[in-house]
């Protein structure tokens, strides 16, 4: 009974990961035939998944012409990252008022898993745990309006957020790990104002990294960047 819903979720996750991690260039048409062959599915479930990703802001549907990757301008990126920083700062402040010891422990476990991916150089695994940590903090704030707005913005910048630490020496990745250690420490102490500042600066650092990459002409490659 649950298999169709489960299959839809699996396809959606795989497609989202493929596109976020640079499988299709910004502004390029989505190669539906190639993706159907890659995932072993027909066009109907693929197009259903694309509708979800269009609602998230990752792709743009073209009337009777399929879909394409949604490209963001430098100004779009700057404004969206600042907005996301403000939303995550609020989530951090509220979560410190509401979070339970069990929720903190769950985030600690995710942080440990994320750090293991970092040590192994597994950027996909790192990104997955990273996003789960930010999502747990958001949910701990227990504010549905905040959650809905944050998810909407998050969907639009997920691809460039993945590519935020694209550099030859991995310096941004190392900095991101250190910032997450500060996030966890402030969360343990329920230091709401401090956590709000750390989260806002965390997003600001990501924004600057993305804009530097754009100026340098860098483009995200599959499995080549983290946040």
N, C-alpha and C positions, 0 to 999 in steps of 0.2 A: 504493500500500500504506500509506503514512504519512498520507494525506489525512484520514481520520477523526480520528486523534490530533491532527493539526495544527489541524483545524477546532474540536475540543474546546478546545484551548489558546487559540485566538483568541476563542471565545465566553466562556470563563472569564475571560480578561484584560479583555475589554470590559465584562462584567457586573461584575467586581470593581471596575474603575475607576468605573463609573457609580454603584455603591452607596457606595464609599468617598468619592466626591466630592459626596455629598449628594443623589443622585438620588431617594432614598426616605427620608422622615423616620425618626428613631429610633422603634422600637416599631411602625411601620406595616407593614401587610401588603404583601408583594411583589406588584405588579400583573403577574402572569404574562402575561396577554393583551397588555397594552401593551408589555411588554418583548419578547415574541415578534415583534410588529409592528415595533418599533424595530430589532431585530437581524436580522429576516428569517429567523427560524428557527421550528421547531415546539416544542411544549412539552417533548418528550422531552429534547433536548439542553439546554434551559434548566434543567430539573429536575436533570439530571446535574450541571450546573455549580453549582446551588444546594446540592447535597449536599456538594460540595467546600468551598464557602464556609461551610457549617454546620460542617464539620470544622475549619475555620480559626477559627471563633468569630465570624464576621461576621454571620451570619444564624441564625435559629432555625427548625427544621422543625416544623410543626404537623401532628399525625396527621390525614390525610385533609382537611387544610384549607390546604395550601400552605406558605408560609413568611413570616416577618416579620423586619424588621431587629431585631437584638439590641441593646437599649438597656442602657447601663452606668450604674450609679449613680455619684455622686461618690466614694463609698468604693471602688467597683470600680476606677475610673480611677486614684485615688491609689495603691492597692496594686499595680495592674498596671504603672504607670509606674515605681514604685520597683523592682519586680522586674525590669522590662526594663532599667532603669538598671544594676542589679547585674550582669545577664547581659552587657550590652554592655561594662561596665567590665572584666569578666573576659575577654571576647573581645579587647578592646584590649590588655590586658596580655599575653595569650598570642600574639596576632598579631605583636607586636613581637619575640617570640622566634623566630617561624617564618617571617615574611613574606619574600618574595624581592624583589629590585630590580624584576623584571618586574611583580610584583603591585602594588608601590608605584606604578610608572609607569601601570598601568591605572587605579588609583584617582585619580591626578593628572589623567588624561585625563577621567575622569568628573566630577571637580570642576570642571574648565575648562568642560565642557559644561553642567554644572549652573549655573555662574555666568552663562553666556550666557543660559540660560532666565530667570534672575533679572533680568538687565538688560532683557530683552524683556517681562518681566511674565508669562511663560508658567508659570503655577503647576502645571499638569499635568506639563509636561516637567521642571520643577524637582523635583517630588515623585518622579517616576520615577527620575531620576538619584540623588537623595538616598537612596532605598531601596536602589538598587544599590550605593552606597558602603557603607552599613551592612552589606549582605549580603556584600560582598567582605571587609570586616574580619572578619566572623563566620567566613567560610570559611577565611580565612588563619590562624585560630587552630587549625585542624586538630583539632577536638574534636567528634566526632559527637554526643555526649550534649548538649553545650552548644548545638550547632546546632539539634538537634531541639526542645529546650526553648525556645530563643529564638524560633524560628519559630512555635511554638504561641502564645506570649504576643504576638508581633508581629501575628499574625492577629487577635487579639481587640481590639487597640488601633489597628489600621491606620486606621480611620475617624476616630477622635478625634485620632490623630497627624497626619493630614492637616489637620485643623482647628485644630491647636495655635496657629497664628499668625494667627488670624482677628482682625484689628483694622482700624480705619478708615485708619490712616496707614501700615500695613505695618511698624511698628516691630519686631514679633516676627520677621518675615521677615528683616529686616536683621540682627537679632541672631543668627538661625540661621546666616546666611551667614558671619558673623564667627566663630562657634563652629566651623563646618566648616573654616575656614582654620586654626584652632588644632589641630583634629584631624589635618589633613593634615601640619602642621608637626611634631607629636609623632610621627606615624607615620614620617615621613622619618628622624627622628633615632633611631628605635627606642626612644623614651622610654616604656616600658611603664607605669610607675607614673603618670606625668604624663597619658598618654593615657587610662588608666582613670579618673582623676579628671575629665578633660574630658568624657568620654562620660557618666559618671554625672550630672554637673551639666547636661549638654546635655539629658538626659531629664528631669531635675528641672525645668528651665526650661519644657520642653514641658508637663509636668504642671501647673505653676502657670498657664500660659496657658490650658489647657483648662478648669481649674477656674474661672478668672476669667470665661471665656466662659459657663460654665454659670450662674454667679451673676448675670451680666448678662442672662441670657436669650437669649444669642446662639445661633444654630443654623447649622451649616455649609450653605452654598449651593453648588450645582454650580459648579466652576471658581473657587471663591472663597477657597481656603485652602491653606496649604502647611505643610510640616514641615521 
